[in-house]
Amino acid sequence: MTDATTSEILDAARARLAGSPQERLGDWASSRRILGIGRAPRILPVTAAWHVGVLLIGEDRVFATGEVLRARHDAIRGYTAESQRARSDRAAAAHRGGFAEGEVVHLGWTELDPAAVDRGEGSGILSSVSGVPQVRWSAAGAVRPLADYLDDMLSLR
């Protein structure tokens, strides 16, 4: 797709993804006290999107991925690393917030602005180089044309 805007590229990806299952994005609920007793932290569902590599493509929005985990019941488990315990706590918070046991949950995602990219500005992992929408698909800083990236990722589905 040459000379296509970021929105047009994303719309074409949405058309290819139509009918495919989406995964839900979650966010931390603000803690509130009931009768002076604090509630356990919860992660509540916010929206749903297709997970395509480093992007989460929603019906009308797009996000950069963050942490991906699976919701599960809170249980006493023995861990050798504090990071494992923290990850388990987040998985339990997602389950308390309404995600089903084993359901994929996206946490720490960032909303992106395709219109900003089309204006030549950057938006998170999206940018424009010589008017061509690009995506930064690795932590090492590699950028690639968005249309090519999505075409490759969707051909793997």
C-alpha positions in Angstrom: 0.0 0.0 0.0 2.0 3.0 -1.3 1.2 6.6 -0.2 -1.4 5.3 2.3 -2.0 7.2 5.5 -1.5 5.5 8.8 -5.3 5.3 9.3 -5.8 3.7 5.8 -3.1 1.1 6.6 -4.7 0.3 9.9 -8.2 0.1 8.3 -6.9 -2.4 5.8 -5.5 -4.5 8.7 -8.8 -4.3 10.5 -10.6 -5.6 7.3 -8.2 -8.6 7.2 -8.7 -9.2 10.9 -12.5 -9.1 10.8 -13.9 -12.2 12.4 -10.7 -13.0 14.2 -10.8 -13.2 18.0 -9.8 -10.1 20.0 -8.0 -9.9 23.3 -9.0 -7.6 26.1 -6.9 -4.7 27.5 -7.1 -4.0 31.2 -6.2 -1.2 33.5 -5.9 -0.8 37.3 -9.0 0.2 39.1 -8.8 3.0 41.6 -8.9 1.6 45.1 -11.8 2.6 47.2 -12.7 1.7 50.7 -16.0 0.1 51.6 -17.0 0.6 55.3 -13.4 1.6 56.0 -12.0 -1.7 54.6 -9.8 -1.5 51.5 -10.5 -3.8 48.5 -7.8 -6.0 46.9 -6.3 -4.4 43.8 -8.2 -5.2 40.6 -7.5 -4.8 36.9 -10.7 -4.0 35.0 -11.4 -4.6 31.3 -11.1 -1.4 29.2 -11.5 -2.4 25.6 -10.6 -5.2 23.1 -8.2 -5.3 20.3 -6.4 -7.7 17.9 -2.9 -8.4 19.0 -0.6 -8.0 16.0 3.0 -8.1 17.0 3.9 -4.9 18.9 0.4 -3.4 18.1 -3.0 -3.8 19.6 -5.4 -2.8 16.8 -8.9 -2.0 18.1 -12.1 -1.2 16.1 -11.3 2.5 16.1 -8.1 2.9 18.1 -4.6 1.5 18.1 -2.2 0.8 21.0 1.4 -0.2 21.6 1.6 -3.5 23.6 2.8 -3.6 27.2 2.8 -6.6 29.5 0.8 -9.7 28.4 -0.4 -12.0 31.1 -3.1 -14.6 31.8 -5.7 -14.0 34.5 -5.8 -16.6 37.2 -7.2 -17.3 40.6 -5.3 -15.9 43.5 -3.5 -18.8 45.3 -0.7 -19.2 47.7 2.4 -20.1 45.7 6.0 -20.4 46.5 8.3 -18.2 44.4 12.1 -17.9 44.3 11.9 -14.4 42.7 10.0 -11.4 43.8 9.2 -10.6 40.1 7.4 -13.9 39.8 5.3 -13.0 42.9 4.5 -9.6 41.5 3.4 -11.1 38.1 1.2 -13.6 39.9 -0.4 -10.7 41.9 -1.2 -8.9 38.6 -2.7 -12.1 37.1 -4.9 -12.5 40.3 -5.9 -8.8 40.1 -7.1 -9.3 36.5 -9.1 -12.3 37.6 -10.7 -10.3 40.5 -11.5 -7.5 37.9 -13.6 -9.8 35.8 -11.2 -11.6 33.4 -11.9 -15.3 33.0 -9.4 -17.9 34.3 -6.7 -18.2 31.7 -7.8 -15.2 29.6 -5.1 -13.1 28.0 -4.9 -9.7 29.5 -2.9 -6.7 28.1 -1.6 -4.3 30.7 0.5 -1.3 30.5 -0.5 -0.6 26.8 -0.2 2.9 25.4 -2.7 4.5 23.0 -1.2 5.8 19.8 -2.3 8.7 17.5 -2.3 7.7 13.8 -3.3 11.3 12.9 -0.2 12.6 14.5 1.9 10.2 12.4 0.2 11.4 9.3 1.1 15.0 10.3 4.8 14.0 10.4 4.9 13.7 14.2 5.7 10.6 16.2 3.3 8.8 18.4 5.0 6.1 20.6 6.3 3.4 18.4 4.8 4.9 15.3 6.6 7.6 13.2 6.8 8.9 9.7 9.9 8.8 7.5 9.6 10.7 4.2 5.8 10.5 4.6 5.8 6.7 5.0 4.3 5.5 8.3 6.8 3.4 10.2 6.7 1.2 13.3 9.5 0.6 15.8 9.2 -3.2 16.3 12.1 -3.9 18.5 13.7 -2.5 21.6 16.9 -2.1 19.7 15.3 0.6 17.7 14.7 -1.0 14.3 12.0 0.8 12.3 10.1 -0.7 9.4 7.3 0.5 7.1 4.0 -0.1 8.9 2.3 -1.5 5.9 5.0 -4.1 5.3 5.2 -5.0 9.0 1.4 -5.5 9.2 1.4 -7.5 6.0 4.1 -9.8 7.3 2.4 -10.2 10.7 -1.0 -10.9 9.3 0.4 -13.5 6.8 1.4 -15.5 9.9 -2.2 -15.8 11.2 
